[in-house]
C-alpha cells in the first residue's frame, strides 16, 4: 500500500495526494525535519506556525479515521529530512510506493525524485491556474507581464466580470489605490489567538532548538488551524476590505497591518483556499459592502500576482533564484539582521519583521527591497533573507517576488523597469521621514537621505542598461539636467555612504 506524504505547506483536506486513498488501508507520513528548518535560518515564528499547524492537521486527519505516522522534530528516531523519513517509514511498514502532491520548491521535488522508492507526484491543484495553463499562456509571448495573465484568470473564473468585460469597465484600479494613511484609533487589526496546549508545546520546542535565529518567537498570536484562519479572513472582509484599496500602499509607524488581510501565510500552508477567498471578496462588492477598487486590488494580489509568480517560478526552472542580471555583489549589511541604522524607514521595517515575521508588500518592495537594489546588494543574499524572515515565504512565491520584482535580477522578465525610488516616495506614502535622523528633502550633504543619494548612483552606474527604457526616459532627462558639479558630488557622497556601510559602520 502507498505511503501518503503530506508536507507542512500542504495542510488541506482535499489535497490531491489524498484523493482516492483509503483511510482503512493507507498511511499518511508527516514529519518535522531539520533540513526544512535549517536550509535557511527561518524566523522562529514561521517554524512555530508550520509545526503547530501540522500537528493540528494531523489530529484532524486522525479524527477522520486516517493512520498518521507523525515525527516530531525532537523524536530520537527522526531521520532529519523528508526523503530519509520516507525511507525509515517504508522500512517499518514494508511499503515501496509513495503518493505525494508536488512540492512547491525545486529542491524538494529533486529530493523526492531521487528516492529509491516509487514516488507518484500529483499536481497541486489548490492553485487556480494549472502549470499547463500558464505554459500555454506564456508560449510565444515576448513579454510575460502579470497584467495580461491576470485578465486571463478573470475570464477563466468569471471573477469581477460583466459578461466578457471587466466589472466597472476597467481591469485594474491601481491608480485609485495609492493614498497615504493617517493614524486612526479605529483602524482594524487582525484577530489574535492565545496559544493552546499544542501551540505552547511547539513554542517550547522552537525556543529550545532555535535560540539564535533572527526574530522574536513570543508573543505568538497567529492562527494555526483552518477555523482560526477563517476568523482572520472573515474579520478582514467585514472590517478592513472596504478601505483596503485606498491604503494598500501606505505605511505608518504605529500601524503594522493597516487594512491588510495578513492571510498569505495561511493560504500558503493550505488553511485557506485562494479561490474561495477571492469569491468571498467579490461577494462583499456585490452586496454593496466594499467598493470595486478595494475588491479588485485585493483579488488581483491573489488571482493575478500569486498565481502568476508561481507560474513564473516553475516556468523558469531551478536556476531562477540564482540570477543576477545587474551583477550586484555587495554583502547584505548587518542592519537587515537588526543592527542599528539611522534610517528610520529601514529600522521600522526590520524591527517589525523581527517581531512579527511579517511586513506588508510595500514595506518589502519599497523599503527593504528598494534599499538593497539601490545599494547593489547580492540578490542571492537578499533572496535568502526574505525566504528566512517572513512567515509566508516559500520559494515558489518568494523567489519571483525578490529576484524578479524587487531586485530586477532576472533582467526584466517580471518587471518592465526596476522598482527604485528616492526618499520622496517613502515620504509621500509613510510617516517615517518626519522622525528620521536624515532629512528627506536634502539631496546632498551630511544629513541627506541615503535613498536620494543611492537613487541617482544606481541610475548612473546602470545607465547603459536603462537609458533606452521607455518608462525611465524622463528620469534620465532629469539626470541630464543635473549639473556636472552636482552630479559629481552626489556620486561621491553615495560612494562614501556605501564605503561606510561596507566597513560595518552605522549608517
N, C-alpha and C positions, 0 to 999 in steps of 0.2 A: 504494500500500500504506500502511496506517496506521503512524504512529509510536506506540510504546507508551511512555507516560510512567510512570516509577517514582520516587516521592518518597522522601525519606530516612527516613520512618517507615512505609514500605511494603515492607520487606525480607523478603518471604515468597514462596517459590517458587510457591505456589498462589494468588497474588494474582488477583483477578477479571479484571483487565485483561490478564493473560497467557493466560487460558483461551481456547482456540480459535485462538490465534495460531500462526504457523508460523515456527520459528527459521530456516528456509531462506529466508524471504521478508521477514519483518517485522523492523524495527529498534527497539531499545529506547533511550530517551533518559533519561539520568541526569545531574544537574548539581549541583555545589556552588556556590551563588549568594549574592551579597552581601545581597540583600533578605532572604533567610531567616536570615542570621546577624545582621542589624542591626535588624530591626523592633522587637526589644527587645535590650538588651545581654546576650546569653546568656553563661552561665558557660563558660569555655574548655573545661572537661572535657566539657560537654554537646556543644559543637561538635565536639570531637575524637572523641567516641563516635560521633556520627552520620556524620561524614565517613569515619572508619576502617571502620565497618560498611558504609557504602555502597560503598566501594572493594572490600572483600572480597566483598560480594554481587555486584557487577559481575563480578568474576573468576569467581565460581561460575556465573553465567549464561553467560559466555563458554565455560567448560568444558563446559557443557551444549549448546553449539552456537549460542548467540544472538550476534547482532551488537549490541554495546552502544556507543552514541555517548555517551561519558562526558566531562564537562567538569570538570576540577579548578578549585578556586577561583582559583588563580594562573595559569590559562590566559590568555594575552594576548587571545584571542578571546572570552573569557567575556562574555556579554551582560548578566549581572548579576541576572537574575530568571528564574523558571521560564517565564513567558509569552514573554519575549524569547529565551530559549534554544530554545524550541519553534519560534518563528518563524525563528530562524537555521538550525536543523536542517532545517526544512521547505524553506527556500530552497536548502539544499545538496542535498537528496535529491529535491526536486520533489513531496513528499507534501503533501497538504492535509487529511489526516484524522488525528486524534489519538484514541487509546484510552487512558483513564485510569481508575483506581479513584478514587472520590470522595474528595477530601481531607478531613481531619479538622478543618478550620478554614473558617469562612465567608469569610474574607479570600481564601484561595486558590481556593475554589470560584468566587467572583465574578471573580477574575482569569482563570481558565480559560474561564469562560463568556463573557467579553468578547473573547476572541481572534477574529481574522478567519479562523479555521480551523473545520472541522467537528470538534467535540470531543464524543466519546461517553463519558459518565461512567457507569461501572459501580458498583453498590453495593459497599461494603466489607463483605463477608460473613465477615471474620475475627472479627467480634463474634458473641456467642452469640444476642443479640436483634437482629432487624431493626428498622429505624426504624418500619416499618409496624406491627410488633407492639407497639412502645412506644406509638405513637399510638393504637392500638386499646385498649390498656390505659388510657391517660390520658383517653380520650374520656368526657366526662360526669362525671369524678371531681371532687369538691370539693377534695380534698387529694391531692397526688401524693407520697405517702410511700414511701420506698425499701423499707420492710419488706414492703409488700404486693406490690410489683413483684418483690422477691426471692423471695417464695413462688411467684409465677407461674413464675419461671425455674427454681426447684427442680422444680416439677411438669413443666415442659417437658422438662428434661434428665434427670429421674429421679435427680439427684444427692442423696444422703443422704435418700432416700425409702424408706419401707416401705409399698409399695402407694400409696395416696393420702394417707398420713400421714407426717409428718416422722420420720426416724430418731430413736429415743430419746424420742419423744413431744413434743419441743419444736422450734420453728422456729429459736430463737435462744438461744445460751448465753452472751450477753454478761455477765450477772451473775457468771459464773464466771471472767471474763477481765479482772479489774481488780486484780491483785495487784502490789504493789511488788516490785522485784527487789533483790537484794543482789549485790555483786561476787562473781564466780565464776571461778576460774582456768581452769575447763574450759568456759567459755561459748564456743559455736561462732562462727566468723567465716566469712563467705562466701569462696570461693576468689578469689584474685587472679591476674592474668596479666601477665607481663613483656611490654613492648611488643616486637612483632616488627618486621620492616622496614617493613611497611605502616603500622603504628601509629606508628612512630618518624617516618616521613615526614610524617604528618598532624600529629603533635605539633610538629614543627619549623615547619610552615606556620602552625598556630594560634598558636604562640608569637610568630612574627614579625608576624602580622596583627592580633592582639587583645591587645597587651601591657597595655592599661589596663582590660580587662574585669574585673569583680569575680570573685574566685575564683582558686584555685591550680590551675594546669594539671598540674604534676608534684609528686609521682609519680602516674602514671596506671596504674590497675590493673584497669579494667573489662573485661568480656567484649565482644568486637567481632565475633563471628560466632556462628552457631547452635550450633556444637559447644561453644564455651566457655559460652554461656548455659545449655546443657543441664547442664554440670558444676555451675553455680551452683544450678540447680533441684534436681538430684539430691542435692547436699550438704544443702540445706535440708530436703528431705523426710526424710532419714535422721537428720540431726544436730540440727536445730532445731525442726522441726514439732511433735514431741511436747510441747514446753514453750512453743510459740508462744502458745497460747491464754491460759495463766496470766499471761504477762508482756507481752502485746502493747501495753499502755498504759503500761508502766513506762519510766522514764528514769534512766540512770546516767551520771555524768560520764566515767567511763573506758571505757564500752562504747557504741559508736556504733550498732551494729546489733542488739545483744541477740539475740533469737531471730527477727528479721525475715528475710524471704527476700531482699530487695533485688533483686527481679526485675521491678519495674514498668517500669523503663526499657527492659528487653529485650522485654517484651510490647508496649510502646507503639511500638517501631520494627519489630516483626514477627519478632523472633528466636525467640520462644516463642509457642505457641498457647494462649490462655486456657482453652479447654475442656479441652484435654489436661492442662494444669496442674491444673485442678480434679479431673479424673478420677483423676489420679495421687495427689493428696492424699487423695481418697476411698479409694483403694486401700490407703493406709497405715492408715486406720482399719479397713477391712475385714480387713486382715491382722493386726490387733491391735497394730500398732506405734506408733499415735498415738491419743490419746483424742478422743472425739467433740467436746468443747468446743473443742479446738485446731483440728481439721479444719473444723468448722462455721464458726468465726471466720475462718479463712483463706479458705475458699470464699466466704463472704459478701462479703469485700472485693473479690473478682473477679466472681463471678456476680451478686452483688447490687449493690454500690456502683459498681464500674467500669462495668457495663452501664447502670446507672441514670443516672449523671451524663452519659454520652454521649447517652442518650435525652433528658434534660432540655436539654442544650446545643442540639440540633437542633430540639427541640420549641419552645423559647422564641425562637429566631431570633437574627439578628446583633446585636441591641441588648443582649442579655443581659449581656455583660461590663461595660457602662457603667451598670448600675443602681446606685442609691444611695438606698435606701428610708429610711435613717436620717438622710440629709443630712449625712454626715460630710465635712469639708473640710480637716482638718489635713494638712499635708505629712508624708510619710514621713520620720522622723528619720534622721540620718546613722548611728545605731547599727546600722540594718539593712544598711548597706554597710560595716560593720566598725569604725566609730568607737567609742571607748571608752565603756563603760557599767559602772556599779556593780552592775547586776542580773545576778547570776551565771547564772541560767537563760537569759536572752537572750544573754549573752556566749557561753555554751556552744553554743546552737543556731545562732547566726550564724557562729561560728568553724567549727563542723563543716560548715555549709553552704558556707562559703568553701573549705574544704579538700577536701570530698568531693562537692560538688554534690548532697548527699543529707542528709535528716533524716527520721526516721520520722513517722508520721501524727500522733502525739500531740505531738511537738515542734512540728510545723507548726500544729496546731489549737489547742493549749492553752498554747503559749509565744508564738511569733511572731504567730499569728493572734489569740489572746486579747488580747495587749497592744494590737495595732492596733485591735481593736474597742473595747476599754475606753477607749483614748486618743482615739477619734474620728478615726482617720486615713482619708483619702480612699480608698474601696475600689478605685478605678481604679488608684491608685498601688500599693496592696497587691497587686492582681491582676498588675500589670506586674512587681513584684518576684518573686513566686512563679514567674511564667512565665519570668523571666530566669534564676533561680539554681538550679533543680532539674533534674537530668538526665532525669527522667521527665515533665517538664511540657510538655504540648501543650494548646492552648486548649480542646479538647473535654473534657478531663478536669480541667484546672486551673481554668477559669472557674467551673464549678458548685461545685467544692470551696472556692474562695476567696470568690467573690461570694455564693454561697448558703450553704454550710455554715459557713464561717469568719466572714464579715463580716455576715451577715444582710441583705445589701444588696438581695436580691430580695424582701424583705418577708415572708419566711416560706414561700416556695414549697417549699424543700427542708427546712428545719429548723423544727420546731414552736416552738422558743424559741431565743434566742441562746446560743451556746456561750461563756459567760463564767464566770470563776471568780475568787475571791480567791487569795491565796497559799497558802491551806490545801490546795487540790487539788494544787498543784505540790509542796508539802512532802510530801504523802502519797504521791505517785507517783514521787518522784525523791529524789536526794541532793544536789540543787543548793543547797537553802536553808541547809544546815549551814555552808557556807563563803562565804556571801553577805555583802556589806557591809551590807545591810539585814537587819532582823530580822523574820522571817515572822510572829511572834506579836505584833508591835507593830502596833496598829491606827491609831495616830496618833503624832505626834512626829517628830523629825528622822531616826530610823532605821526608821520604819515601811515595810514592804514596799509599793512602789508599786502592786502588784496589789491590795492591800487597799484603799487609798485610791480607786483608779480604779474598782474594782468598784462601790462604793456611789455614786460620782459618775455612772457610766454608768446605774445603775438610777434615780437621781434625775432625771437630765436626760431620760430616756425613759419616765418614769413614766406619762404619758398613754397611751402605746402598749402597755406591758407589764403594767400593774397588773391588767388584766382577763384576762390569760393564765392559764389554769388551772394550768399547770405552774409558774408563777412566783409564784402567790399566797402560798405560805409564805415566800418571800424578802421580799416586800413587807410581810408581817406583821412580820418581823424589823426591817425599816427603820422601820416604825411604832413599834416598841418602843424605838428609839434616841431618847434624849432630845434635845430641841431644841438644847441647847448642844453636845452631842457631834456631832450631825448637822451643825451649822454648822462645827464645827472640821474634820470630815472633808472637807466640801466645800471649805473654804478651803485646806486643805493639798493636796488634789488639784489645785485650780486653780493653786496655787503651783508644784507639780511640773510641770504642763503648761506653765506660763509659762517655767520654766527650760528645759524641753526645746525649746520653740519658739524660745527665744533662742540655741539652739545650745550650751548648757552641758551638761557631762557629768552624766547622771542615772543 
